[in-house]
């Protein structure tokens, strides 16, 4: 039951916002009593914290699954981008912005984990891309990873886009294109153009 609650809460938080969804809303949606939710979670802060951890593990597993499929480095990044777009397709505002504003302790814990996960994932992708001759061999991998991190998470945390997730998603695609163009070989640029065309056709 605990996993069912976190799963449903995750869907609702992403769709309607962490702040606006109440314990009553979740109980009504699931057809259970609020008392049942409190059997597993002390309060809403606890539920948000557990739900964010659940979502994070889900995302990490999905990314590992994509990496295991044998895509080239650029295809891999676009496949991951598409997964995030699908996962947040019903969300109206940026989940990261909401967490930072309303649940700062959960946000801090999330970022501590994400820094490590993101760093490892990007570094592996950069090394893979260099081996595949998609990325230039002389790039400063550590700096590239940090620049990319700042751009991606900066977009999700910023109020520059009126917190509209649809605008953030569009911007994230531009960030991925910008990141790839900055480090790609001529061969890599040709693969990038193919991926951009495929992405546009599917969206």
GUMARLUM-67444 format. One record per residue (C-alpha): residue number from 1; x, y, z. Coordinates in nm, 3 decimals. Each point is the difference from the previous one (the first is absolute). Layout:
<sites>
<nr=NUM, X=X, Y=Y, Z=Z> .
...
</sites>
This chain:
<sites>
<nr=1, X=0.000, Y=0.000, Z=0.000> .
<nr=2, X=0.284, Y=0.239, Z=0.082> .
<nr=3, X=0.141, Y=-0.036, Z=-0.352> .
<nr=4, X=-0.347, Y=0.051, Z=-0.151> .
<nr=5, X=-0.039, Y=0.322, Z=0.198> .
<nr=6, X=0.340, Y=0.137, Z=-0.102> .
<nr=7, X=-0.068, Y=-0.097, Z=-0.362> .
<nr=8, X=-0.337, Y=0.176, Z=-0.007> .
<nr=9, X=0.132, Y=0.298, Z=0.196> .
<nr=10, X=0.288, Y=0.030, Z=-0.249> .
<nr=11, X=-0.240, Y=0.012, Z=-0.295> .
<nr=12, X=-0.215, Y=0.261, Z=0.171> .
<nr=13, X=0.289, Y=0.215, Z=0.124> .
<nr=14, X=0.153, Y=0.010, Z=-0.348> .
<nr=15, X=-0.334, Y=0.076, Z=-0.165> .
<nr=16, X=-0.140, Y=0.258, Z=0.241> .
<nr=17, X=0.294, Y=0.116, Z=0.209> .
<nr=18, X=0.151, Y=-0.100, Z=0.333> .
<nr=19, X=-0.162, Y=0.292, Z=0.179> .
<nr=20, X=-0.355, Y=-0.024, Z=-0.131> .
<nr=21, X=-0.061, Y=-0.375, Z=0.045> .
<nr=22, X=-0.128, Y=-0.083, Z=0.350> .
<nr=23, X=-0.011, Y=-0.323, Z=0.194> .
<nr=24, X=-0.379, Y=0.007, Z=-0.046> .
<nr=25, X=0.046, Y=0.023, Z=-0.377> .
<nr=26, X=0.224, Y=-0.307, Z=-0.003> .
<nr=27, X=-0.234, Y=-0.198, Z=0.228> .
<nr=28, X=-0.302, Y=0.086, Z=-0.214> .
<nr=29, X=0.181, Y=-0.089, Z=-0.322> .
<nr=30, X=0.101, Y=-0.338, Z=0.141> .
<nr=31, X=-0.334, Y=-0.071, Z=0.167> .
<nr=32, X=0.162, Y=-0.044, Z=0.342> .
<nr=33, X=-0.022, Y=0.185, Z=0.328> .
<nr=34, X=0.247, Y=0.271, Z=0.091> .
<nr=35, X=0.070, Y=-0.209, Z=0.311> .
<nr=36, X=0.146, Y=-0.270, Z=-0.225> .
<nr=37, X=0.249, Y=0.249, Z=-0.145> .
<nr=38, X=0.100, Y=0.113, Z=0.350> .
<nr=39, X=0.065, Y=-0.361, Z=0.091> .
<nr=40, X=0.305, Y=0.017, Z=-0.228> .
<nr=41, X=0.087, Y=0.371, Z=-0.005> .
<nr=42, X=0.018, Y=0.235, Z=0.299> .
<nr=43, X=-0.104, Y=0.308, Z=-0.199> .
<nr=44, X=0.004, Y=0.147, Z=-0.349> .
<nr=45, X=0.367, Y=0.100, Z=0.024> .
<nr=46, X=0.084, Y=-0.364, Z=0.069> .
<nr=47, X=-0.213, Y=-0.114, Z=-0.294> .
<nr=48, X=0.162, Y=0.252, Z=-0.235> .
<nr=49, X=0.345, Y=-0.110, Z=0.115> .
<nr=50, X=-0.076, Y=-0.370, Z=-0.054> .
<nr=51, X=-0.172, Y=0.066, Z=-0.332> .
<nr=52, X=0.292, Y=0.200, Z=-0.137> .
<nr=53, X=0.237, Y=-0.284, Z=0.099> .
<nr=54, X=-0.232, Y=-0.248, Z=-0.174> .
<nr=55, X=-0.011, Y=0.212, Z=-0.318> .
<nr=56, X=0.377, Y=0.039, Z=0.008> .
<nr=57, X=0.059, Y=-0.376, Z=0.022> .
<nr=58, X=-0.250, Y=-0.054, Z=-0.283> .
<nr=59, X=0.183, Y=0.252, Z=-0.220> .
<nr=60, X=0.340, Y=-0.151, Z=0.082> .
<nr=61, X=-0.127, Y=-0.347, Z=-0.098> .
<nr=62, X=-0.143, Y=0.134, Z=-0.327> .
<nr=63, X=0.330, Y=0.170, Z=-0.085> .
<nr=64, X=0.194, Y=-0.321, Z=0.074> .
<nr=65, X=-0.239, Y=-0.184, Z=-0.231> .
<nr=66, X=0.062, Y=0.249, Z=-0.281> .
<nr=67, X=0.377, Y=-0.017, Z=0.045> .
<nr=68, X=-0.013, Y=-0.380, Z=-0.023> .
<nr=69, X=-0.164, Y=0.014, Z=-0.345> .
<nr=70, X=0.324, Y=0.079, Z=-0.181> .
<nr=71, X=-0.091, Y=0.337, Z=-0.152> .
<nr=72, X=0.283, Y=0.224, Z=-0.107> .
<nr=73, X=0.075, Y=0.288, Z=0.238> .
<nr=74, X=-0.215, Y=0.259, Z=-0.179> .
<nr=75, X=-0.294, Y=-0.238, Z=-0.054> .
<nr=76, X=0.023, Y=-0.088, Z=0.369> .
<nr=77, X=-0.038, Y=0.363, Z=0.108> .
<nr=78, X=-0.304, Y=0.051, Z=-0.223> .
<nr=79, X=-0.159, Y=-0.323, Z=0.126> .
<nr=80, X=0.041, Y=0.121, Z=0.358> .
<nr=81, X=-0.138, Y=0.341, Z=-0.097> .
<nr=82, X=-0.312, Y=-0.164, Z=-0.147> .
<nr=83, X=-0.055, Y=-0.204, Z=0.316> .
<nr=84, X=0.004, Y=0.314, Z=0.215> .
<nr=85, X=-0.240, Y=0.171, Z=-0.239> .
<nr=86, X=-0.243, Y=-0.291, Z=0.024> .
<nr=87, X=0.032, Y=-0.025, Z=0.377> .
<nr=88, X=-0.082, Y=0.368, Z=0.052> .
<nr=89, X=-0.250, Y=0.034, Z=-0.285> .
<nr=90, X=-0.293, Y=0.076, Z=0.232> .
<nr=91, X=0.189, Y=0.238, Z=0.227> .
<nr=92, X=-0.084, Y=0.368, Z=-0.033> .
<nr=93, X=0.289, Y=0.146, Z=0.200> .
<nr=94, X=0.359, Y=-0.103, Z=0.066> .
<nr=95, X=0.021, Y=-0.264, Z=0.278> .
<nr=96, X=0.349, Y=0.122, Z=0.091> .
<nr=97, X=-0.118, Y=0.359, Z=0.040> .
<nr=98, X=-0.289, Y=-0.114, Z=0.221> .
<nr=99, X=0.222, Y=-0.214, Z=0.222> .
<nr=100, X=0.256, Y=0.276, Z=0.042> .
<nr=101, X=-0.272, Y=0.248, Z=0.097> .
<nr=102, X=-0.230, Y=-0.209, Z=0.220> .
<nr=103, X=0.205, Y=-0.300, Z=0.117> .
<nr=104, X=0.362, Y=0.121, Z=0.025> .
<nr=105, X=0.122, Y=-0.289, Z=0.217> .
<nr=106, X=-0.125, Y=-0.259, Z=-0.250> .
<nr=107, X=0.144, Y=0.209, Z=-0.283> .
<nr=108, X=0.343, Y=0.011, Z=0.167> .
<nr=109, X=0.003, Y=-0.378, Z=0.049> .
<nr=110, X=-0.107, Y=-0.052, Z=-0.360> .
<nr=111, X=0.273, Y=0.226, Z=-0.135> .
<nr=112, X=0.268, Y=-0.169, Z=0.212> .
<nr=113, X=-0.092, Y=-0.331, Z=-0.166> .
<nr=114, X=-0.056, Y=0.145, Z=-0.346> .
<nr=115, X=0.340, Y=0.168, Z=-0.012> .
<nr=116, X=0.167, Y=-0.340, Z=0.034> .
<nr=117, X=-0.238, Y=-0.183, Z=-0.234> .
<nr=118, X=0.008, Y=0.272, Z=-0.266> .
<nr=119, X=0.379, Y=0.031, Z=0.020> .
<nr=120, X=0.056, Y=-0.374, Z=-0.042> .
<nr=121, X=-0.252, Y=-0.027, Z=-0.284> .
<nr=122, X=0.140, Y=0.296, Z=-0.195> .
<nr=123, X=0.363, Y=-0.105, Z=0.049> .
<nr=124, X=-0.079, Y=-0.350, Z=-0.130> .
<nr=125, X=-0.180, Y=0.151, Z=-0.297> .
<nr=126, X=0.293, Y=0.229, Z=-0.078> .
<nr=127, X=0.250, Y=-0.285, Z=0.013> .
<nr=128, X=-0.227, Y=-0.213, Z=-0.218> .
<nr=129, X=-0.043, Y=0.284, Z=-0.251> .
<nr=130, X=0.375, Y=0.053, Z=-0.023> .
<nr=131, X=0.056, Y=-0.373, Z=-0.062> .
<nr=132, X=-0.265, Y=0.010, Z=-0.272> .
<nr=133, X=0.165, Y=0.309, Z=-0.154> .
<nr=134, X=-0.322, Y=0.196, Z=0.051> .
<nr=135, X=0.163, Y=0.239, Z=0.249> .
<nr=136, X=0.336, Y=0.170, Z=-0.035> .
<nr=137, X=0.277, Y=-0.184, Z=0.187> .
<nr=138, X=0.152, Y=0.314, Z=0.153> .
<nr=139, X=-0.307, Y=0.128, Z=0.187> .
<nr=140, X=0.030, Y=0.082, Z=0.371> .
<nr=141, X=-0.249, Y=-0.261, Z=0.120> .
<nr=142, X=-0.028, Y=0.133, Z=0.354> .
<nr=143, X=-0.077, Y=0.354, Z=-0.116> .
<nr=144, X=-0.243, Y=-0.121, Z=-0.268> .
<nr=145, X=-0.188, Y=-0.206, Z=0.260> .
<nr=146, X=-0.025, Y=0.298, Z=0.238> .
<nr=147, X=-0.116, Y=0.238, Z=-0.275> .
<nr=148, X=-0.268, Y=-0.245, Z=-0.111> .
<nr=149, X=-0.117, Y=-0.055, Z=0.358> .
<nr=150, X=-0.033, Y=0.375, Z=0.061> .
<nr=151, X=-0.197, Y=0.050, Z=-0.320> .
<nr=152, X=-0.241, Y=-0.291, Z=0.049> .
<nr=153, X=-0.077, Y=0.049, Z=0.367> .
<nr=154, X=0.006, Y=0.377, Z=-0.036> .
<nr=155, X=-0.284, Y=-0.028, Z=-0.253> .
<nr=156, X=-0.211, Y=-0.216, Z=0.234> .
<nr=157, X=0.059, Y=0.226, Z=0.301> .
<nr=158, X=-0.037, Y=0.336, Z=-0.170> .
<nr=159, X=-0.310, Y=0.219, Z=0.001> .
<nr=160, X=0.111, Y=0.142, Z=-0.334> .
<nr=161, X=-0.262, Y=-0.210, Z=-0.180> .
<nr=162, X=-0.289, Y=0.090, Z=0.235> .
<nr=163, X=0.049, Y=-0.349, Z=0.144> .
<nr=164, X=-0.174, Y=-0.151, Z=-0.305> .
<nr=165, X=0.138, Y=-0.348, Z=-0.047> .
<nr=166, X=-0.084, Y=0.002, Z=-0.373> .
<nr=167, X=0.243, Y=0.291, Z=-0.045> .
<nr=168, X=0.262, Y=-0.168, Z=0.217> .
<nr=169, X=-0.023, Y=-0.319, Z=-0.210> .
<nr=170, X=0.053, Y=0.201, Z=-0.322> .
<nr=171, X=0.295, Y=0.175, Z=0.159> .
<nr=172, X=0.149, Y=-0.329, Z=0.114> .
<nr=173, X=0.000, Y=-0.124, Z=-0.359> .
<nr=174, X=0.187, Y=0.315, Z=-0.102> .
<nr=175, X=0.244, Y=-0.059, Z=0.285> .
<nr=176, X=0.064, Y=-0.356, Z=-0.121> .
<nr=177, X=0.058, Y=0.127, Z=-0.353> .
<nr=178, X=0.229, Y=0.277, Z=0.129> .
<nr=179, X=0.194, Y=-0.248, Z=0.217> .
<nr=180, X=0.044, Y=-0.247, Z=-0.286> .
<nr=181, X=0.103, Y=0.258, Z=-0.259> .
<nr=182, X=0.262, Y=0.135, Z=0.240> .
<nr=183, X=0.181, Y=-0.335, Z=0.030> .
<nr=184, X=-0.086, Y=-0.196, Z=-0.316> .
<nr=185, X=0.226, Y=-0.094, Z=-0.289> .
<nr=186, X=-0.125, Y=0.049, Z=-0.356> .
<nr=187, X=-0.123, Y=-0.357, Z=0.011> .
<nr=188, X=-0.173, Y=0.077, Z=0.330> .
<nr=189, X=-0.171, Y=0.301, Z=-0.155> .
<nr=190, X=-0.148, Y=-0.219, Z=-0.272> .
<nr=191, X=-0.139, Y=-0.241, Z=0.263> .
<nr=192, X=-0.137, Y=0.297, Z=0.195> .
<nr=193, X=-0.189, Y=0.127, Z=-0.305> .
<nr=194, X=-0.156, Y=-0.345, Z=-0.047> .
<nr=195, X=-0.110, Y=-0.011, Z=0.364> .
<nr=196, X=-0.148, Y=0.351, Z=-0.017> .
<nr=197, X=-0.203, Y=-0.099, Z=-0.306> .
<nr=198, X=-0.126, Y=-0.318, Z=0.169> .
<nr=199, X=-0.089, Y=0.192, Z=0.315> .
<nr=200, X=-0.197, Y=0.259, Z=-0.196> .
<nr=201, X=-0.188, Y=-0.271, Z=-0.191> .
<nr=202, X=-0.100, Y=-0.174, Z=0.323> .
<nr=203, X=-0.111, Y=0.313, Z=0.187> .
</sites>
